[in-house]
């Protein structure tokens, strides 16, 4: 996922709407990291981040 997000960030797309989907994995930081990538790319988010354990 990090490779895809880095590639998209390099393309500098504009006026995007998105939604993120990820799992916690071992460290639990994936949702926050994906959220950071999308914020850097100025992607409008359809829903707020929801974390569930």
N, C-alpha and C positions, 0 to 999 in steps of 0.2 A: 504494500500500500504506500509506503514512503516513497518508493521509486515513481509511482504513478503521480502522486501529489507533487513531487519535485518537478517532474516533467511538465505538468499542467501549469505550475507556478511560473516556469520559464517561458511558457507561451504567452503569459500575461493576458488571459481572456478577460473580457469585461461584461458587465450586466448578467452575471450568472446567478441562478438560484440553485440551492442545493440542500441536501440533507445528508447527514453522516451516519454511518453505521459501522460499528466496530466492537471488538470484545476487549475485555480487560487484559487478557493474557496473564503473564506472570507478575508483571510489575504494577498493573492497573493504571498506567499513564496514557494508554492509547487514545481514549476519548478526548483528553485534554490536548494531546499533541495534534490530533486531527483537527480539533477546533481551532488551534493556533494557526495551522496551515491555511484553513479556510478564511480565518480573519485576516491574515496577511494578504490573501488573494482578493479580499473584499467581496466574498461570496455572500449573497443574501441567503439566510437560512430560513427554511420553511417552518421549522419547529425549534424550540429551545432544547438545549442539551439535557438529556435525561440519563442519570446514572442509576443502575440497579445492581444490587449484589445478590 
